[in-house]
Amino acid sequence: MKIFLALLFAACTLGLQAQSPDEIAIKKLIHDETFAFSKGDLDAFMACYANHPYTHFSAMTGTPGAAVLNAADGWETIRAAFKPYFESVEGKAMSANFVQPTRSDWMIQVRGNTAWAKYSQSAGSGKSLELRVLEKIDGQWKMVMKTTLL
């Protein structure tokens, strides 16, 4: 009986640590979005987002009276908002000096074709709390909401 309980405990523990294929795909999508941003590739960056009018992007400071630094609704609006940055000297310089972020404290919940992911991110001296809402479209996860709290 002790052996059975030990094996059951081990199986449950391993099950808690294992990532589902959806969780792996969601983490890869988030990595791909960051990588595209780092390379200044607007098309690859936008390919990570669902092409819907309700797709949302926002970044804000975490100070009292939080200031919204960037917010846009709709895939076309988000693309138009980022295009000047990707084409700018600042955007090109950022991609040349990009530091791949470290992510921790992952929480991912998948419910059918909808999911959310929350995690902490740090790159250089910058830290943020990230939240993503995703939809599975034609078998592929796409972001429909990204919120960053700096």
Phi, psi and omega in degrees: 000320180297321179295317179300315180295321178296317178294320178297315178299315180298318180296318179294318179296315178297322179297325179290329183274336182289145178260140177285161175303325178294317179297319178297316180295321179295315178297322178295318178300316179296319175298314182298321178297314179296318180297316179298319177299316183294332181266359180070030183259093184299319181297315179292323177299310182289337177295344179278349183252145175290137180275077181229154176291342180263002175297135188230141175228132174209149174223137181213159177279156180263014180278159176305139185071040187319132178264131174280120182274327184201127177212139179205145176242133179097136183303313182296321180293319178297314179301313180298324180291324183273337185305312179300323179295314181297330180271349186280163175298319179300316179296318179292322178293321179298316181293329179289331183247022187294136175251120179299126182288157172257134181242142180212177176055042181295138168225119179232132175235128178244129178228093182065238181264017178233145179210161169225150178225135176231138179199164174263145182224140174222141177213120185061233179265357182271140178229148179210161171251127186244141176226131178232139168245133187231155172234144174268117183239121182051041176081001182241136176284136176226146178279136173246348175208133173230126175232129179239128177249111183271000000 
